[in-house]
Amino acid sequence: MSWVLRAACGLGAAAARCRGGRALSQAAGEGGGAEGSGGGSGSREAVERLVREHPVVVFMKGSPAQPLCGFSNAVVQILRLHGVEDYRAHDVLQDPDLRQGIKNYSNWPTIPQVFLNGEFVGGCDILLQMHQNGDLVEELKKLGIRSALLDAEKDQDKK
């Protein structure tokens, strides 16, 4: 793994800020103003629509072209390593209601958040772990996405 991913994901002393080992779930959010019954961007219904709009959805700070935090950048880089270019990214810094709404929806306190096929996977730390242990290749395969790392392995074997 490259040092860029380690640094961007805060591995080492900063890793204590990450949360790990969370099972896939879509737990109901706990109280919070953004989870009203209205149709606002932070409502449970609005967040549900966004999560289900595409097989790969990322809630991040900034955009894939210009991530505004190291953790969001690491998620973008991991997806890029796997050749995942077709995904939906939502900049939570542009919408405070969405920022709180996604945290309530997933019952996860930090951004970025990654959803595969409508299922909450986790943040940077979990995606990095899945990348390292090969689980991300398998999860992408379930979505009909072939990881570019498989092709890179084939190219290495030919040499």
PLY file of the C-alpha trace (Angstrom):
ply
format ascii 1.0
element vertex 159
property float x
property float y
property float z
element edge 158
property int vertex1
property int vertex2
end_header
0.00 0.00 0.00
1.29 3.45 -0.78
2.34 5.89 1.88
-0.10 8.40 0.35
-3.07 6.25 1.36
-1.62 5.70 4.83
-1.07 9.40 5.36
-4.42 10.43 3.88
-6.30 7.92 5.97
-4.53 8.92 9.16
-2.93 5.58 9.92
-0.52 5.55 12.79
-1.06 7.84 15.77
-4.08 9.48 14.14
-5.79 6.13 13.57
-7.39 6.40 16.97
-9.75 8.96 15.43
-11.13 6.32 13.06
-13.82 3.86 14.03
-13.32 0.26 12.95
-14.94 -3.14 12.84
-18.51 -1.99 12.23
-20.84 -4.46 10.55
-22.78 -3.53 7.45
-26.03 -1.97 8.55
-28.51 0.77 8.03
-29.35 1.54 11.61
-32.02 4.09 12.29
-30.64 7.44 13.33
-30.96 8.77 16.81
-32.69 12.06 17.55
-31.64 15.09 15.58
-33.29 17.99 13.86
-32.29 16.92 10.35
-34.32 13.74 10.49
-37.75 15.24 10.20
-40.71 13.94 8.31
-40.46 16.72 5.73
-38.84 16.25 2.36
-35.75 18.34 3.16
-32.27 17.24 2.06
-31.52 15.83 5.51
-34.76 13.91 5.97
-34.58 10.15 6.21
-36.55 9.83 2.97
-34.26 12.20 1.07
-31.12 10.45 2.34
-32.63 7.05 1.48
-33.21 8.23 -2.12
-29.59 9.40 -2.41
-28.18 6.20 -0.92
-30.17 4.08 -3.37
-29.68 6.24 -6.47
-26.56 4.37 -7.62
-24.64 1.18 -6.73
-21.72 3.22 -5.30
-22.49 6.37 -3.30
-20.03 8.45 -1.29
-20.87 11.26 1.11
-17.71 13.30 1.41
-16.20 16.69 2.05
-15.59 18.27 -1.33
-15.81 16.49 -4.66
-13.88 13.61 -6.23
-12.01 16.18 -8.33
-11.25 18.29 -5.26
-11.60 16.46 -1.93
-11.46 18.85 1.01
-10.16 16.46 3.67
-7.59 13.69 3.77
-10.12 11.00 4.62
-12.37 11.94 1.69
-9.31 12.03 -0.54
-8.31 8.54 0.59
-11.75 7.15 -0.28
-11.53 8.73 -3.75
-8.01 7.31 -4.23
-9.06 3.80 -3.16
-12.01 3.85 -5.57
-9.69 5.16 -8.30
-7.19 2.34 -7.64
-10.01 -0.13 -8.26
-11.05 1.70 -11.43
-14.37 2.81 -9.96
-15.07 6.06 -11.79
-18.86 5.77 -12.05
-20.21 6.63 -8.62
-22.28 9.33 -6.97
-20.51 11.72 -4.64
-22.33 14.19 -2.42
-20.47 17.13 -0.87
-21.85 17.43 2.65
-20.11 20.77 3.13
-22.59 22.29 0.68
-25.60 21.17 2.72
-25.54 21.11 6.55
-28.90 19.31 6.64
-27.56 16.51 4.43
-24.38 16.36 6.53
-26.39 15.71 9.70
-29.02 13.63 7.91
-26.51 11.08 6.59
-24.95 10.75 10.05
-28.39 10.08 11.53
-29.31 7.66 8.75
-26.20 5.50 9.11
-25.78 6.06 12.84
-22.14 6.84 12.04
-20.62 10.11 13.31
-17.99 10.86 10.68
-17.62 11.76 7.02
-16.82 10.29 4.50
-19.39 7.53 4.32
-19.50 4.88 1.61
-22.60 2.95 0.53
-22.51 -0.06 -1.81
-25.83 -1.11 -3.29
-27.70 0.93 -0.68
-25.79 -0.73 2.17
-23.65 1.34 4.54
-20.06 0.08 4.42
-18.25 2.61 6.59
-15.74 5.39 6.21
-12.16 5.71 5.13
-10.81 3.24 7.67
-13.23 0.48 6.70
-12.78 1.03 2.96
-9.00 0.95 3.42
-9.26 -2.29 5.39
-11.48 -3.81 2.68
-8.96 -2.71 0.06
-6.08 -4.28 1.97
-7.74 -7.63 2.67
-9.37 -8.04 -0.76
-12.96 -7.68 0.43
-13.50 -4.58 -1.70
-12.74 -6.55 -4.87
-15.41 -9.08 -3.86
-17.99 -6.43 -2.91
-17.45 -4.63 -6.21
-17.85 -7.92 -8.05
-21.29 -8.33 -6.42
-22.22 -4.99 -7.99
-21.02 -6.10 -11.41
-17.89 -3.95 -11.16
-14.58 -5.56 -12.04
-11.76 -4.10 -9.97
-8.91 -2.68 -12.04
-6.55 -4.31 -9.55
-7.48 -7.70 -10.99
-6.28 -6.56 -14.41
-3.14 -5.10 -12.87
-2.42 -8.49 -11.26
-2.81 -10.22 -14.62
-0.40 -7.76 -16.21
2.13 -8.44 -13.45
1.80 -12.21 -13.94
2.63 -11.84 -17.66
5.94 -10.12 -16.90
0 1
1 2
2 3
3 4
4 5
5 6
6 7
7 8
8 9
9 10
10 11
11 12
12 13
13 14
14 15
15 16
16 17
17 18
18 19
19 20
20 21
21 22
22 23
23 24
24 25
25 26
26 27
27 28
28 29
29 30
30 31
31 32
32 33
33 34
34 35
35 36
36 37
37 38
38 39
39 40
40 41
41 42
42 43
43 44
44 45
45 46
46 47
47 48
48 49
49 50
50 51
51 52
52 53
53 54
54 55
55 56
56 57
57 58
58 59
59 60
60 61
61 62
62 63
63 64
64 65
65 66
66 67
67 68
68 69
69 70
70 71
71 72
72 73
73 74
74 75
75 76
76 77
77 78
78 79
79 80
80 81
81 82
82 83
83 84
84 85
85 86
86 87
87 88
88 89
89 90
90 91
91 92
92 93
93 94
94 95
95 96
96 97
97 98
98 99
99 100
100 101
101 102
102 103
103 104
104 105
105 106
106 107
107 108
108 109
109 110
110 111
111 112
112 113
113 114
114 115
115 116
116 117
117 118
118 119
119 120
120 121
121 122
122 123
123 124
124 125
125 126
126 127
127 128
128 129
129 130
130 131
131 132
132 133
133 134
134 135
135 136
136 137
137 138
138 139
139 140
140 141
141 142
142 143
143 144
144 145
145 146
146 147
147 148
148 149
149 150
150 151
151 152
152 153
153 154
154 155
155 156
156 157
157 158
